[in-house]
Amino acid sequence: MKRESIAEALREGIAEEMRRDKRVFCMGEDIGVPGGWGGAFTVTLGLEKEFPDRILDTPIAENGFFGAAVGAAMMGMRPIVDVQYGDFLACAFDQIYSNASMMRYMSGGAVKVPMVIRAPVGATGRGAQHARNMERFFIGMPGLKVVAPSTAYDAKGLLKAAVRDDNPVMIFEHKLLYGSKGARAESGAVDATSEIPGEDYVVPLDRAIVRRAGDQVTLIAWLLMAHYALRAAENLAGEGIDAEVIDARSLSPIDYETIGKSVKKTGRVVIVEEGPRTGGVAAEIVAGIMERFGKHLRGPIGRVASADVPAPFSPPLENAYRPDPARIMAGVRQICGR
């Protein structure tokens, strides 16, 4: 066992999969520049030395190199595509939506697209066009699996599972959780390191995980918000509110089995999401819970989310925009009638 950051765990996972399967390769902007950063957040740092022909730098043309990745996957390769910032997925939306996610359905299963897409998200002082949480735009895309790790253990295990899956998988990674060092270190970063086993392992692409057991209210979150929800839960325990925290981890499909067990036990739910409240992942989970477990609820489901505005550039406004433990605690108190 060794303790690693998310950036280190992802790097190790990519290397292991490339050694295991010669069809696996990486492509993206600035991911293999000798002496460079290893992509925007150091995940591919140094991999070009071991895999000089399989760490491919691309032009700044997302629609173009995503199309190349889709074609490679259709022909039997297993590309891992790195987009510098999740916001730029908008530039490649047609390739993801019209080709990657649909091709297996359109061909009656004859054509597979085993493609992994890695995308950093979250507000980190870079302004609105480098700050969005893009999960909401992809969870309703049939044929595409979507995961969002909050720990290094999950990041590596989910990536390895995604590489081996015959469907396109999108992995959202929060910038404040990478644990990148040096010039790519992030102000306000949260410790998401984990003990990583030496043996091979994968994390299922369709399972949530209970991070803290409780019996009075269910808190559901992912990425950075999973950490903030845990902080809030520990503080709420001092007020006599025992919160169960579920790291959703898989956003498409959503693990309603794990969520349902908790809802039946607590009867109260608060969902926490970084990103605008309207039309978010939280809204989808609310609908799913109501349809499946509505009779077990003791009251309305609460949501704690960002305002319906683009992420501000001003640091104080950005902090006000993004949910924090204090806002989560206030949302739980309201649902619990405190």
N, C-alpha and C positions, 0 to 999 in steps of 0.2 A: 504494500500500500504506500502511496505517496500523495501528498497534498498538492493539488494543482488549481490554477485559475481556469476560468472558462476558456480564455484564449489558448492556454497551454493544452487543455484537454481536447479542444477542437483540433488543434494542430496535430496532436498525437493520434487522434482518431482518424484524421485524414491520411496521415502517413501509414497507419496500420492497414487501412482499407486499400491504399494504393499498392502496398506490398502484397496483400492477399489476392488482389484481382488486378491484372494488368489492363483491364478495360476502364478502370477508374482514372480520371484525370480532372484537373482543376482549370478553370478559365475565369478571367475577370480583370479588372483594371488595377495595374500596379501590384499584382500579387506575387510576382517573381523577379522584381528588379534587384540585381545583385547589389548588396549594400543598402537596400531600401527598407521599408517598414514591414513588408509582408502583408500588403493590403492596408486598408485604412486603420485596422485595429490589431495588427501583428499576428493574425491567425495563421498565415502561411509563411511566416518568417523562416527563412533558411531552407524551405522545402525544395527550392529550385536546385540546390546543391545535390540532393539525392535523386531528384526526378527532373532533370533538365529538359526532358522532352514532354513532360506531362504537367508542368505548371505553366500555363499559357497566358501571357499578357495580351490584353485586347485593347482596341481603340475605345475611346469614350463614345460608345454607340450601342446602348443596351439592347435596342430592338434587333440589331444585327447579330451580336454575339449570343443573345438568347436564342435566336433562330438557328444559329450554328449548333448550339447545344441540343436543341430539340431534334435536329436532324441527326446528330451523332448518336443520341439516345435511341432514336428509331432504328438506327443501323446496328445497334447492339452494344454501343459504348455506354459508360455510366459517368456522365459529367457531373461535377460539383461546380455550380456557377456562383460566383461571388459578386454581389452588387455592393458598391461602396457605401451607399446609404439606402435604406429601405424606400425612401421617397422616390428613388429613381426607378423603382419597379413600374411606375406609371409609364415610363418610356418603353417598357417591354411588355405592356399589358396584353397587347394583341397576341404576341407569341405564347404567353402563358395561358390566356383564356381560350383563344381560338385553336391553338395547336396542341400545346403540352397537355392540357387537362382533358381535351376532347378526343384525341386521336385514338385511344384504346376503344372508346365507345363507337366512334365512327367507323372503325375497321372491324367491328364485331369481335374484338379481342385479338385480332391477328397482329396488330402493331402495338408494342409497348413503348412507354417513354420513361425509363428508369433514370430520372433526372433529379438532382438535389439543388435547391436554390437557397442560398444563405443571405440573410438581409438584416443589417443592424437597424434598430429602431430606438425611439425615445428622445425626449427633449434634453439636450446637453449644451445649451449655450451657443448653438450654431444657427439659430434663426429658423423660420417656419419651413423652409424647403429642405432642411436637413434634420427634422425633428419629429415627423409624424409617426404614429403607431399605425402601421398599415394592415394589421390583422383583419380589421373589419371588411376590407375590400376583397379578401380571398377566402374567407371561411364558407361562403355560399357558392363556391365554384366546384360543381360536381367533377370528380376525377382527380382533384388535388387534395392531398393531405397537408395539414398545417399543424406545426408544433412550435412550442415556445418555452425553452428550458430556462429555469431560474438558478440552477446549480451546475457546477462543473461536471459532476457525475452524470446528470441528465443530459447535458450538452453532448458529451462524448457518446453516451449510449444511444441517444436519439439520432445523432448523425450517422453512426454505424448502421443502425436499423434502417435509416432512410436510404443509404447507399445500396443496401441489399434489397430494398423494396422495388417491385416492378412498376410502381406508379410514381408520378412526380410528387415530390415532397418539398414543402417550403418550411424553412427553419428561421424563425424570427429570434434575434439575439439582441438583448438590450445593451447599449453602449456603456452604461454605468455598472454592468455586471461582468464585463470582459476580464478585468484585472490586468489590462495592458500596462506596460511599464515604459519608462523613459519618456520620449517625446510624445507618445500616444497615451500616457496616463490621463485619466479623466478626473476633473474636480468633482467631488461629491460621490465618488465611486462607492459601491457597496460590496462587502466581502461575500463573494459567491463561490469561494473555493470549496473543494470536496476532497475526501480521501478517495483516490482512484485505484482500483485493484489492478494487479499486474496481469491477470488473465483476461481473455477476451470476454466481452459482455455486450449486450444490447439492452435498450429500454424500449418497451412496446410503444408504438406510435398512436395508440388509442386509449391510453390509460392516464387518469388523473392520479394524484397521490395526496394522502392526508398528511400534512406537515405538523399539525398540532391537534390533539384530540380535545373535544369539549362537548358539552351537552345542552347549551342554552341558545346558541346562535351559530349558523354556518357562514363563514367568510370564504368567498371564492375569489381567487386572483391568479395572476400569472406574471412572469418576468419580474421586473422591479417591484411591482405591486404585491407580489407574493411575499417579498421580504418586508415591505411596509405593513402588510396585513399581520404578519407574525409579530412585529413590534407592537402593533396596536393591540393584538390579542394578549400579549404579556402584560401590557399596561392595564387593560380592561380587567384582567384577573384580579388586580389589586382593588378593583371597584366591585368585585363580586359577580362579574359577568364572565362566564366560562365559554369562550369562543372556540369552535373547531375551525381550523384553517385548511382549506383544500387548494392545492396548487393545481389549477386546471391542466396545465402542461400540454395537453392535446386539445386543440381548438377546432379541428375538423378531422375525424369525428370527435364530438364532445362525449365524455365518459359520464353518461347519466346514471350508470349503475352505482359508481362511487358517490356521485352527488346525491342520488336518491336515498342511499343508506343514511347519509348525514341529515338530509332534510326530514326524513321520517323520525329521526331521533330528536332534532332540535326544534323543528317547526318554524324557525325564523331564518331568513337568509339576507345577506348583504353581499353584493358583487362589486368588486373594485376594478376599475379599468383606467389606464392612462390613455387619454384620447377623448375626443368629444363625446358627450353623453348620447346625443341623438344618433341612432342607427349603428350602435356599436355592438361588440361581441356580447357585452353584458345584456343588452336587450334581447339577443337571441337566446341566451341562457335563461333569462327570466321567462320567456315564452315556453321554452322546453320544460322548465320546472313546473309551470302552471299546468301545462297539458298532461304531465305525467304524475305529479305529486301535489296538485293543488289542494286536495282534501286534507293533506297533512299540515298545511300551513296555518299558523295562528294569527297571521296578519299579512299585510302587503310586503312584497320583496323590496329591499332597499338597493339603491345604486349610488356608488361614489365614483365620480368620473371627472374628467376635465370639462372646462367650459366649452360651449359650442363656438369656438374661435380658433384660428390658426395659433400654433405655439408662438408665444412672444419671444423676442430676442433679448429684451431686458431681463437680467438675472432675477431681480425681485418679482417681476411679473411672471416669469417662467415658473418660479417656485409657487406662486399663487395659482398658476394654471394646473400644475400637476398635483394629483392627490398626495397627501402625506399621512403619516400615522395619526395626527391629530384630527384630520378630517374623517378618516376611517372610524376612529373612536366616536366621533360625533354622530356619524351615520348609524353605528351599531346602537348607541344609546337611544336614538330616536326609534329604531325598530323594536328595541326591547322595552320601550316606555319608561326610560330613566330620565 
